[in-house]
């Protein structure tokens, strides 16, 4: 086992900065908070304690470190500037004892998906994407089962399909679905993904660059890197299931308010084994972490794993392995928050391979 560090950043500048500096957030306008954040050093938010493996009884500790850039800044600033800020935060975690680093939210998605950051550090790095995909696929399977909707008869859609999480979810779900719609910005990348899915046994695959085309889908997985909602009521089929993996949310609040029978779920939450104390309120119930943070903890327990878990492509074998390690140490799928009348139960440990509410806060992806 080894201590871990987890890098997070503010999504909503005023709300998130107020969690650490309430007086400052109460005085300065949001524009100045965002401007000043470019020049702030990384901030050690808390010391995490009490995480205990159910299989070995060992305990780990870690630290939450904030990279003071907003989601919008991470997307808009020059990439070298963003890399420097993320690396500086990760090195701060290294300096206080972290021996594995997790990248949360947009720090894991920017640029080459953590590869450049990992090259500049002395310890292994993970983006947390493998466990996020495992949980998302599990959530889709459970919600469709709850609604007695066989996947083989359903039309699914993946928004952000050419992204790291979106493409992996599509790869795992497409062979089970009757039909799948892939939504992304690049027609050429969508074409390549379509060919890969068809080679894996997907029966009917449609590609599109217009998110409006999810109107035909019974099940939608949305995992973009947008810093604003991309799914609105007019885009959603009646009684559809929408699994929102993105942070900040891809789904506009009006979808929950106006769409009849639509079930919007936020997947990717994990109950951490032991009596964990995060030392910081990032907007989840006691003992619950986001999947990417949980993956960092799992790799901290798996001390023999020394390679980086980064990059823009996740292989199914990696997702299966991460789910198995999660089950080994007692990480459990938490109850999934839903805006519909149905509520998913809190699951047991990850017993088998190929098993993802969030408030806008300091959150991982």
N, C-alpha and C positions, 0 to 999 in steps of 0.2 A: 504494500500500500504506500501511497505518497500524497503529500499535500497538493491541493489543486488551486488554481486561480481561474476566475471566470470574468471575462471582459464584457461589460454591458454599456449602454449609452442611453441618453434621454430620447424618448420618442415624442412626448409632449413636453416642451421646454419648461413651461411654467409649473405644471403639475409635478413633473419629475424632479426638477431642481428644488422645489419646495419640500420634497421628502428629506433632503439633506440640508438645505439652507432656506428655511421658511421665511425668515425676515428679508433676505435678499430677493426672493421670488415675489414677495408681497410689495416690494418697492419699485423694482425695475420693470419697465415694459418688456414684453416678450421679445421684441426686436433686439433690444440691448442684451437680454439674456443670451440669445442666440449668437450675437456678435462676440460677446465676451467669452463664450464657451470655446471659441477658436483658439484662445490664448491661455486658457486654464490648463494647468498640469493635470495628469491623471489623479483621480481621487480614490483612495481606499475607502469603500463604503462600509464594509463590515467583515467580521471574522465569523466564518460558518463552522459550527461544531455540532456534534451529536449524531453524525451519520454512521450507522453501524450495519455491516454486512450480516444478513441472516444466515449465510452459509459458513462464514469463518469467525464471526463475532468481532472482527477487527473494526476499528473506528478510523475515520479520516476527518481531517479539517481542511478548510480552504478559505479563500478571500474573494469577495466581490470587489472588482475594481472598475470604476467608471472611466470610459473614454469620453471626454466632454465635447462630443459632436452630436448634433441632432441627426435624425434620419435624413432630412432634406440636405443638410450639409454634406453628409457622407455621399449622397448621390450627386451633388453639384460641384463640390470642390475638386481641384485637380487630384488625380489618383495618388501621386507621390505624397501630397500633403496628408491625405487620409491614411495612407499606409504608415507614415511617420507617427501620426497620433495613435493609431492602434498599437503599433509596435512599442511605443513609449508606455502605454498602459500595460501591455503584456510584460514588459521588462520590469515594471513596478511590482507586478505580482511575483515575478521571478525573484526580485530582490528581497522580498519578505518571506520567501521560502517555498513558493509554488514549484512543483516538479512536473506538472502538466497544466496546459492552458486551454480553456475553452473560449470560443468566440461566440458571442450572442448577437441576435438580431442582425442589423445591417453590417456589423463588423465581420460576419462570416460570409456575407453574400457579395460584398463589394469586390470588384476586380476579378482575380483568379480564384476566388473561393478559399482564401486562407493560405494558398501556396507561398506567396511572397512573404507574408507575415511569418509563416513557419520557418522559412529559410533564414530569417533574421533573429531567431531565438535559439536558445540552447536546449530547450526541453520540447517534448512532443506537444502537438497542437491538434485540437479537434474542433470541427464546426458544429457538432451535435446533430448533423442532418440524418444520420443513419437511424437513430432512435425516433426522430421526428417522423420519418417516413413510416417506420414500423407502427407507430401509434396512429397515424392518419389512416393507414390502410385498415387497421383494426377497427377504428371508429366507423369507417364506411361500411365494413362488413356487419358490424353490430347494429347500426341504424337501419340498414336495409332489412336485416333479419327482424328487427323490432316492428317494422312496417309490413312484414310478409311480402317483401319485394325481392324476388330472385334476381341476382345480378345478371344471370344469363338472359333475362327478359328486359333488362333495363338499358336505357341510354345514359352513359356517363359523360361528363365533360371535365377537362382539366384546364384551368386558367393559369397561365404562366407555365405552360406545358414544357417549354424548352429550358426552364430553369432547373437547378439542381434537385430540389425537392419535387417539383412538378413532374419532371421526366421520370424520376424513380417511381413515383406513385402511379404514373401512367403505365410504366413497364410492368408493375405488379398487378394492376387491376384490369388492364386491357384484355388479357386472355379470358377473364371471367365475365366480362360485360358482353351484352348482346351487340352493343355499338358504343363507340367512343368518339367524342369531339375534342380535338386538341386546339387550344387557343394560345397564340403567342404573337410576338411582334415580327419575327423573321420567317418568311415563307420558306426559305431554303432550309433553315434549321427544323422547321416543322416537317418538311418533306423527309428529312433524314430520320427524324423520330418515327414518323409513320412507317417507313421501311423497316425500322428495327422492331416495332411492335408487330407488324405483319409477319416478320420472321419468327416471332415468339408465339404466334398462333392467334393474334387478334383477328376477329372476323370482319368487322366493318369499322374503318377508321376514316374520319373526316378531319381535315385541317382547315383552319380559318384564322384570320388576323382580326376578326371582329368579335368582341365579347358578347355582342347581342345574340350570337348564334347559340349561346347556352340555353336559350328559351326552349329548345327541344329536349333538354336533359332532365332525367329523373333524379340524378345524383351529380352534384358539382363539387369538385375539389378545387379550391383557389389558393394559389401559393405564389403570388407575384412579389416583386420587390418594389412595388409602388409605394409612395408615401402618402397616398390618399385612396379613398374607396374607388373600386372599378366596377362593382356589381350593384345595380339599382333595380327597383321593383319591376320595371318594364322588361328586364332581361330574364326574369325568373319564372319558370313554369309553376303552375298551381300544384301544391302538394310536393314540391321538390324538396330534396335534402341537400343542403349547402354546407359543406365542411370547409370552414375558413381557417387556413393554416397561417395566414400572413400576419405580421406585426409591423406597422399598424394594420388594422383590419382592412381586408379587401371589400367587405360587405357594408354598404351604407346602412345606417340605422333605420332608414325608412323601409328597408326590406322586411324587417321584423314587424313593423307597424302596419304595413299595407298588404302584404302578400298572404292570401288565404292558404292555410294549411302548410305553409313552408316551414321547414325545420332547419334552423341555422345553428350549427354547433361549432364550438371552438375546441379543437382537438389539441393534443400535444402536452397534456398535463400528467404528471407522475407523482404518486405518493412515495416519498423517500423513506427508506427503512431507518429505524432508530428514532430518537427524540431530537430531531434536527432543530437547530436554532440558526436561522439565516442572519439574524442580527440587523435586518433591514426589511422594510415593507415594500415589496415590489408588486403588490396587488393581488396575491393569491392567498387562499386559506392556509392555515397553519399546517406545516408538514408537506405542502405541495410545491413542486418545482416544475418549471418548463422542461420539455424533453431535452433540449440542447444542454441545459445545465445538468440534468440528470446523467446524460451521456458522459460529461466530464467527470462526474463522480464515479461512474462505473469504471471508466478507464483508470481512475486513481486507485481503485481496488485491484484492477488487473495490472499489477506492477510490472509484469513481464512484457507488456505491450509497449514497445518503444517507437513504433512508426507513427507518422502523422495521419490523422483522419481528416484530410482536407481535399479540396479540388472540386471541380464542377460536375463530376460524375460519381454516383454511388452505385455500387454493384449489389445485386440481390444477395450475394453471399455475405457481404459486409452487414447488410441489414439483418439477415438471419443471425449472424454471429453476435451482433449487438443485442438483439432481443434475447438470445440465450444467456448472455452475461447479465442482462437485467434481471431475468428470472432467477439466476443463480444467487444474486445478492439481495433479492427481495424487493426490487423496485416494481411497483404495481401501477397499472393503468388507473388513473383517478377517474372519478365520475366526470362525465363530459357535460359541460354547461350547454343548455339548449334553450332556444327561444320558443320552441314548440311545446305541445302538451306532453310529449313523450320525454322521458329523462333516462339517459343511459346510466346503468348501475356502475358502481366502482368495481373494477375488475380484480382478479387475482394476479399473482405474479405472472411473468411472461414464461409460460410453460413450454411453448412451442415457437419455432421460428416463424418469421413473417407475420408477426402480429399486426395518436397524435392526439363567454367570457372573459377572454383576457381583458383586463382593464389596460388602458394606455398608461404605461408606467415604464420604469427601467426594466425592459423585458428582452428576453432572447427570442430567437426566431423559432 
